[in-house]
Amino acid sequence: MATIKPFRGIRPPKELVEEVESRPYDVLDSEEARLEAGTNEKSLYHIIKPEIDFPVGTSEYDPKVYEQASKNFKSFQEKGWLVQDEKEMYYIYSQTMNGKTQYGLVVGAYVEDYLNGVIKKHELTRRDKEEDRMKHVRINNANLEPVFFAYPDNSVIDELVARYTSGNEPEYDFIAPVDGFGHKLWLIDKKEDIDLITKTFASIPYLYIADGHHRSAAAALVGAEKAKQNPNHKGDEEYNYFMAVCFPASQLTILDYNRVVKDLNGRTKEQFIEELKQDFDVVKCNKDNAHPKAKHQFALYTEGEWYSLTLHDGQTDESDPIGSLDVSISSNLILDKLLGIKDLRSDKRIDFVGGLRGYEELERRVDSGEMKMALALYPVSMQEIMNIADSGAIMPPKATWFEPKLRSGLVVHKLSED
């Protein structure tokens, strides 16, 4: 069962939130962060991507960059740009994209739950990426950015959230630049409501990492380190928890995560299309009709033309939670079988495009001559992700693209009270 706790968040004053908040560290590169921060000294990028404070070209992994993160975090608190709440609380965080709103709870997730599998994973992590975030957590003694969890829908939590969000003004309410998505935050500081949330989550068997596997691993591993290093460890210290935003599974939006490939592995377009017909019904169509409308449908773009691909019956074992995924089917029957791409993580001939960018981006990458073909997939469902996590299996790489992304800087979790 899931263990969570409230915490004393460190947050920007209401009037500064739009200057402080930022996109997550891993959705943009150093130069994009430098441009977005501009002359804004209050931008959280100075803490989560502190290489922007150094000359262009400075490695984000340079020891002085991590030190700068810590220096800036302390400065933000000294200047009152980040202020710690006086008492422990939970927070409701809502995101609105294209008229649809999802409501999450900002909580302290239990390190031991991550280590023993109550918090379930569906992706592999890379040690180098874990170590980068671990250094960041260690030097700041804080979780600067939340991780993104899902949980099975629960009517008690739904009712409590509805009561707060319909009858109280939010603490924060803003539209994020670039994507135009809406973000709001409410404070839950009443003891009876805090206790109800904690008790209700204690009846939820599992939490699921939706987005942020490396941040989750780093936060949990640092917490476990601190426990081992503390000779007086009791188990209730703040480092035993890390910051997560937990959303009901049914509210989450997973977009398609599409592929673009540089060549057809020595084939002409006509040869490639003909070989696809071994496993798929292939129909030439316009862009609107190419969009997959169900599992096992794909859209292909090459040489200015769109095609709809539908997997032949009997080509996959639907009882296999991994093999029946469209990301597996496309990898096995198209990328590997025809194009010779066996490792999606390392092959330089392939790249990936999140569905938020639309089919226009797929056309642009191909029409520019950079890529030879684009393959669009039907989105994975949250239920598929939960089934795979429950089975102990791992999703294929580049399988999920969650939107909207969590904004960083709305709440920070410190790992100790000093």
C-alpha positions as CSV (number, residue, x, y, z in Angstrom):
1,M,0.0,0.0,0.0
2,A,1.2,3.5,-0.8
3,T,2.7,5.7,1.9
4,I,2.7,9.4,1.4
5,K,3.0,12.5,3.6
6,P,2.4,16.2,3.5
7,F,5.5,18.5,3.6
8,R,6.5,22.2,4.0
9,G,6.8,23.2,0.4
10,I,9.2,25.9,-0.7
11,R,7.3,28.1,-3.2
12,P,7.5,31.5,-5.0
13,P,5.2,34.2,-3.6
14,K,2.0,34.4,-5.7
15,E,3.1,37.6,-7.5
16,L,6.4,36.0,-8.6
17,V,5.3,32.6,-9.7
18,E,5.3,33.4,-13.4
19,E,8.8,34.7,-13.2
20,V,10.1,31.7,-11.3
21,E,8.3,28.7,-12.9
22,S,9.9,26.9,-15.9
23,R,9.7,23.9,-18.1
24,P,11.3,20.7,-16.7
25,Y,15.1,20.5,-17.1
26,D,15.0,17.5,-19.5
27,V,12.7,18.9,-22.2
28,L,15.0,21.6,-23.5
29,D,18.7,22.0,-24.0
30,S,21.1,24.5,-22.5
31,E,20.8,27.1,-25.2
32,E,17.0,26.9,-25.2
33,A,17.1,27.4,-21.4
34,R,19.4,30.3,-21.9
35,L,17.0,31.9,-24.3
36,E,13.9,31.3,-22.2
37,A,15.5,32.7,-19.1
38,G,16.8,35.7,-20.9
39,T,17.4,38.5,-18.5
40,N,15.1,37.0,-15.9
41,E,17.3,36.4,-12.8
42,K,14.3,34.8,-11.0
43,S,13.9,32.0,-13.6
44,L,14.3,28.5,-12.1
45,Y,16.5,27.6,-15.0
46,H,19.3,29.3,-12.9
47,I,18.9,26.4,-10.5
48,I,17.9,23.4,-12.7
49,K,20.0,24.3,-15.7
50,P,22.7,26.5,-14.1
51,E,25.1,26.1,-17.0
52,I,23.3,29.1,-18.4
53,D,25.2,31.2,-15.9
54,F,28.5,30.3,-17.6
55,P,29.9,30.9,-21.1
56,V,28.2,29.1,-24.0
57,G,29.7,25.6,-24.3
58,T,30.2,25.0,-20.6
59,S,29.3,21.4,-19.8
60,E,26.2,20.9,-17.7
61,Y,28.1,18.2,-15.9
62,D,31.0,20.4,-14.8
63,P,31.4,20.4,-11.0
64,K,31.2,24.2,-10.9
65,V,27.8,24.0,-12.6
66,Y,26.3,21.8,-9.8
67,E,27.9,24.2,-7.2
68,Q,26.2,27.1,-9.0
69,A,22.9,25.4,-8.7
70,S,23.3,25.2,-4.9
71,K,24.5,28.8,-4.7
72,N,21.5,30.0,-6.7
73,F,19.0,27.9,-4.7
74,K,20.3,29.5,-1.5
75,S,20.2,33.0,-3.1
76,F,16.5,32.5,-4.3
77,Q,15.6,31.7,-0.6
78,E,17.6,34.6,0.8
79,K,15.9,37.0,-1.6
80,G,12.4,35.8,-0.9
81,W,11.9,34.4,-4.4
82,L,11.3,31.0,-2.8
83,V,9.7,30.8,0.6
84,Q,9.0,27.8,2.8
85,D,5.5,27.2,4.0
86,E,5.1,27.3,7.8
87,K,3.3,24.0,8.1
88,E,3.1,20.7,6.3
89,M,0.4,20.4,3.6
90,Y,-0.6,18.8,0.4
91,Y,-1.1,20.8,-2.8
92,I,-3.6,20.3,-5.7
93,Y,-2.0,21.0,-9.1
94,S,-4.3,21.2,-12.1
95,Q,-3.2,21.4,-15.8
96,T,-5.5,22.3,-18.7
97,M,-4.6,21.4,-22.2
98,N,-7.0,21.9,-25.2
99,G,-10.0,22.3,-22.8
100,K,-9.3,19.2,-20.8
101,T,-8.2,19.5,-17.1
102,Q,-6.4,17.0,-15.0
103,Y,-6.0,17.3,-11.2
104,G,-3.0,16.0,-9.3
105,L,-1.9,15.9,-5.7
106,V,1.6,17.1,-4.8
107,V,2.8,14.7,-2.1
108,G,5.9,13.4,-0.4
109,A,6.3,9.9,-1.9
110,Y,8.0,7.2,0.2
111,V,11.5,6.2,-0.7
112,E,11.0,2.7,0.5
113,D,7.9,2.3,-1.7
114,Y,10.2,3.0,-4.7
115,L,12.8,0.5,-3.5
116,N,10.3,-2.3,-2.8
117,G,8.1,-1.9,-5.9
118,V,5.0,-0.2,-4.5
119,I,5.9,2.6,-6.8
120,K,6.0,0.8,-10.1
121,K,8.2,1.5,-13.1
122,H,7.7,0.8,-16.8
123,E,11.0,2.1,-18.3
124,L,14.7,1.3,-17.9
125,T,16.9,4.1,-16.5
126,R,20.5,5.0,-17.4
127,R,23.0,5.2,-14.6
128,D,24.7,8.3,-16.1
129,K,21.4,10.2,-16.1
130,E,20.6,9.0,-12.6
131,E,23.9,10.1,-11.3
132,D,23.5,13.6,-12.8
133,R,20.2,14.1,-11.0
134,M,21.6,12.5,-7.8
135,K,24.4,15.1,-7.8
136,H,21.7,17.8,-8.2
137,V,19.6,16.5,-5.4
138,R,22.6,16.0,-3.1
139,I,24.1,19.5,-3.5
140,N,20.8,21.2,-3.1
141,N,19.5,18.9,-0.4
142,A,16.2,19.2,-2.1
143,N,13.9,17.9,-4.9
144,L,13.7,20.9,-7.1
145,E,11.4,19.3,-9.6
146,P,8.5,16.8,-9.1
147,V,8.0,13.5,-10.7
148,F,4.8,12.5,-12.4
149,F,2.8,9.5,-10.9
150,A,-0.5,7.9,-11.7
151,Y,-2.8,6.0,-9.4
152,P,-6.0,4.0,-9.8
153,D,-9.0,6.3,-9.7
154,N,-10.4,6.9,-6.2
155,S,-13.8,8.5,-5.5
156,V,-12.7,9.8,-2.0
157,I,-9.8,11.7,-3.5
158,D,-11.9,12.9,-6.4
159,E,-14.6,14.3,-4.1
160,L,-12.0,16.1,-1.9
161,V,-10.2,17.6,-4.9
162,A,-13.6,18.7,-6.4
163,R,-14.5,20.4,-3.1
164,Y,-11.3,22.4,-3.1
165,T,-11.1,23.4,-6.7
166,S,-14.8,24.4,-7.0
167,G,-15.0,26.4,-3.9
168,N,-11.6,28.1,-3.4
169,E,-9.5,30.5,-5.3
170,P,-6.3,28.9,-6.4
171,E,-3.0,30.1,-5.0
172,Y,-1.5,30.2,-8.5
173,D,-3.3,30.6,-11.8
174,F,-1.4,31.2,-15.0
175,I,-1.0,30.3,-18.6
176,A,2.4,28.9,-19.5
177,P,4.3,30.6,-22.3
178,V,5.1,28.6,-25.5
179,D,2.4,26.0,-25.3
180,G,-0.4,28.1,-23.7
181,F,-1.5,25.4,-21.2
182,G,-3.2,26.5,-18.0
183,H,-1.7,25.7,-14.5
184,K,-3.3,26.2,-11.1
185,L,-2.3,25.3,-7.5
186,W,-4.4,25.1,-4.4
187,L,-3.2,24.5,-0.8
188,I,-4.6,21.8,1.4
189,D,-3.7,22.8,4.9
190,K,-6.7,21.5,7.0
191,K,-5.7,18.7,9.3
192,E,-8.8,16.6,8.6
193,D,-8.3,16.8,4.9
194,I,-4.6,16.0,5.1
195,D,-5.3,13.0,7.3
196,L,-8.0,11.8,4.9
197,I,-5.6,12.0,1.9
198,T,-2.9,10.1,3.8
199,K,-5.3,7.5,5.0
200,T,-6.9,7.0,1.5
201,F,-3.6,6.6,-0.2
202,A,-2.7,4.0,2.4
203,S,-5.5,1.8,0.8
204,I,-4.1,2.3,-2.7
205,P,-1.9,-0.7,-3.6
206,Y,0.4,0.8,-6.1
207,L,1.5,4.1,-7.6
208,Y,2.8,4.2,-11.2
209,I,5.6,6.4,-12.6
210,A,4.1,8.1,-15.6
211,D,7.0,10.5,-16.4
212,G,10.3,11.1,-14.7
213,H,11.9,7.7,-14.2
214,H,15.4,9.2,-13.8
215,R,14.3,11.8,-11.3
216,S,12.4,9.1,-9.3
217,A,15.4,6.9,-9.2
218,A,17.8,9.7,-8.3
219,A,15.5,11.0,-5.5
220,A,15.0,7.6,-4.0
221,L,18.6,6.6,-4.2
222,V,19.7,9.9,-2.5
223,G,17.1,9.3,0.2
224,A,18.4,5.8,0.8
225,E,22.0,7.1,0.9
226,K,21.1,9.6,3.6
227,A,19.4,6.9,5.6
228,K,22.6,4.8,5.6
229,Q,24.8,7.8,6.4
230,N,22.7,8.8,9.4
231,P,23.7,6.8,12.6
232,N,20.5,8.1,14.3
233,H,18.2,7.2,11.4
234,K,14.6,6.7,12.6
235,G,12.6,6.5,9.4
236,D,10.5,9.6,9.7
237,E,13.1,12.1,8.4
238,E,12.2,14.2,5.5
239,Y,14.8,12.6,3.2
240,N,12.7,9.4,3.4
241,Y,10.3,11.1,1.0
242,F,10.6,12.8,-2.4
243,M,8.2,15.1,-4.3
244,A,5.7,13.7,-6.7
245,V,2.5,14.8,-8.4
246,C,-0.1,12.0,-8.4
247,F,-2.9,12.0,-10.9
248,P,-5.9,9.7,-11.3
249,A,-5.0,7.3,-14.2
250,S,-8.2,8.1,-16.2
251,Q,-7.4,11.8,-16.4
252,L,-4.0,11.5,-18.1
253,T,-3.3,12.2,-21.7
254,I,-0.7,10.1,-23.6
255,L,0.1,11.4,-27.0
256,D,1.6,9.4,-29.9
257,Y,5.4,9.2,-29.9
258,N,6.4,9.0,-33.6
259,R,9.5,7.9,-35.5
260,V,11.5,9.5,-38.3
261,V,14.2,7.5,-40.2
262,K,17.0,8.8,-42.4
263,D,16.9,6.1,-45.2
264,L,15.0,3.0,-46.4
265,N,18.0,0.7,-45.9
266,G,18.8,0.6,-49.7
267,R,15.2,0.2,-50.9
268,T,13.3,2.4,-53.2
269,K,10.0,3.7,-51.9
270,E,8.1,1.3,-54.2
271,Q,10.2,-1.7,-52.9
272,F,9.6,-0.6,-49.3
273,I,5.8,-0.3,-49.7
274,E,5.7,-3.7,-51.4
275,E,7.5,-5.4,-48.6
276,L,5.3,-3.7,-46.0
277,K,2.4,-5.5,-47.6
278,Q,3.7,-8.8,-46.2
279,D,2.4,-7.7,-42.7
280,F,0.1,-4.8,-43.3
281,D,-2.7,-3.6,-45.4
282,V,-1.2,-0.5,-47.1
283,V,-3.5,2.2,-48.4
284,K,-2.4,5.5,-50.0
285,C,-4.4,8.4,-48.5
286,N,-4.4,12.0,-47.5
287,K,-2.9,13.2,-44.2
288,D,-6.2,13.4,-42.3
289,N,-7.2,9.9,-43.3
290,A,-3.8,8.5,-42.4
291,H,-4.2,9.2,-38.6
292,P,-4.4,5.9,-36.8
293,K,-7.8,5.5,-35.2
294,A,-7.1,2.3,-33.2
295,K,-4.4,-0.1,-32.0
296,H,-2.4,-1.8,-34.8
297,Q,-2.9,1.1,-37.2
298,F,0.0,3.3,-38.4
299,A,0.6,6.2,-40.6
300,L,3.6,6.4,-43.0
301,Y,4.9,9.5,-44.8
302,T,7.6,9.3,-47.5
303,E,8.4,11.2,-50.6
304,G,5.4,13.6,-50.1
305,E,2.8,10.9,-49.8
306,W,0.9,9.5,-46.8
307,Y,-0.1,5.8,-46.4
308,S,-2.3,4.1,-43.8
309,L,-1.0,0.8,-42.5
310,T,-3.2,-1.8,-40.7
311,L,-1.6,-4.9,-39.2
312,H,-2.9,-8.2,-40.7
313,D,-5.0,-10.3,-38.4
314,G,-3.0,-12.9,-36.4
315,Q,0.3,-11.1,-36.6
316,T,0.6,-10.6,-32.9
317,D,-0.3,-12.4,-29.6
318,E,-2.8,-10.1,-27.9
319,S,-2.1,-11.8,-24.5
320,D,1.5,-10.6,-24.6
321,P,1.5,-7.2,-22.9
322,I,4.8,-6.2,-24.6
323,G,4.6,-7.9,-28.0
324,S,1.1,-6.6,-28.7
325,L,2.1,-2.9,-28.2
326,D,2.3,-0.9,-31.4
327,V,5.7,0.3,-30.5
328,S,6.9,-3.4,-30.4
329,I,5.0,-4.2,-33.6
330,S,6.5,-1.3,-35.5
331,S,10.0,-2.0,-34.1
332,N,9.9,-5.7,-35.0
333,L,8.1,-5.6,-38.4
334,I,9.2,-2.3,-39.8
335,L,12.2,-0.8,-38.1
336,D,14.1,-4.0,-37.5
337,K,12.8,-6.4,-40.2
338,L,12.9,-3.9,-43.1
339,L,15.2,-1.1,-42.1
340,G,17.8,-2.9,-39.9
341,I,17.3,-0.7,-36.9
342,K,17.7,-2.9,-33.9
343,D,18.5,-0.6,-31.0
344,L,16.2,2.5,-30.8
345,R,18.4,4.0,-28.1
346,S,21.7,4.1,-30.0
347,D,21.0,3.9,-33.7
348,K,21.8,7.3,-35.3
349,R,19.5,6.7,-38.3
350,I,16.3,7.2,-36.2
351,D,14.9,10.1,-34.2
352,F,11.6,10.6,-32.3
353,V,9.0,13.3,-32.4
354,G,6.4,13.9,-29.7
355,G,2.8,14.0,-30.8
356,L,2.3,17.5,-29.6
357,R,4.3,18.7,-32.6
358,G,1.7,17.3,-35.0
359,Y,2.0,15.6,-38.4
360,E,3.3,18.9,-39.8
361,E,6.6,18.3,-38.0
362,L,6.8,14.8,-39.5
363,E,6.3,16.3,-42.9
364,R,8.8,19.0,-42.3
365,R,11.6,16.6,-41.2
366,V,11.0,14.4,-44.3
367,D,10.4,17.2,-46.9
368,S,13.6,19.0,-45.8
369,G,15.6,15.9,-46.8
370,E,16.9,15.4,-43.3
371,M,14.8,12.2,-43.1
372,K,13.4,9.7,-45.6
373,M,10.3,8.5,-43.9
374,A,8.1,9.2,-40.9
375,L,6.0,6.6,-39.0
376,A,3.2,7.7,-36.7
377,L,1.7,5.4,-34.1
378,Y,-1.5,5.2,-32.1
379,P,-0.9,6.3,-28.5
380,V,-0.2,3.8,-25.7
381,S,-3.0,3.8,-23.1
382,M,-2.4,4.3,-19.4
383,Q,-4.1,0.9,-18.8
384,E,-1.4,-0.7,-21.0
385,I,1.3,1.0,-19.0
386,M,-0.2,-0.1,-15.7
387,N,-0.6,-3.7,-17.0
388,I,3.0,-3.8,-18.0
389,A,4.2,-2.3,-14.7
390,D,2.1,-4.9,-12.8
391,S,3.6,-7.7,-14.8
392,G,7.1,-6.5,-13.9
393,A,8.0,-6.0,-17.6
394,I,9.6,-2.9,-19.1
395,M,8.2,-0.8,-22.0
396,P,10.1,-0.6,-25.2
397,P,12.1,2.6,-25.5
398,K,10.5,5.8,-26.7
399,A,7.0,4.4,-26.1
400,T,5.1,7.2,-24.2
401,W,4.8,10.9,-24.5
402,F,2.7,12.6,-21.7
403,E,1.3,16.0,-22.1
404,P,1.1,18.5,-20.5
405,K,4.4,18.4,-18.8
406,L,4.6,19.4,-15.1
407,R,5.9,23.0,-14.7
408,S,8.9,23.2,-12.3
409,G,9.2,25.8,-9.6
410,L,5.6,25.8,-8.2
411,V,6.7,23.7,-5.2
412,V,10.2,22.5,-4.0
413,H,10.7,19.8,-1.4
414,K,13.6,20.1,1.0
415,L,15.2,17.0,2.4
416,S,15.8,18.3,5.9
417,E,14.4,21.1,8.1
418,D,17.7,22.8,8.6
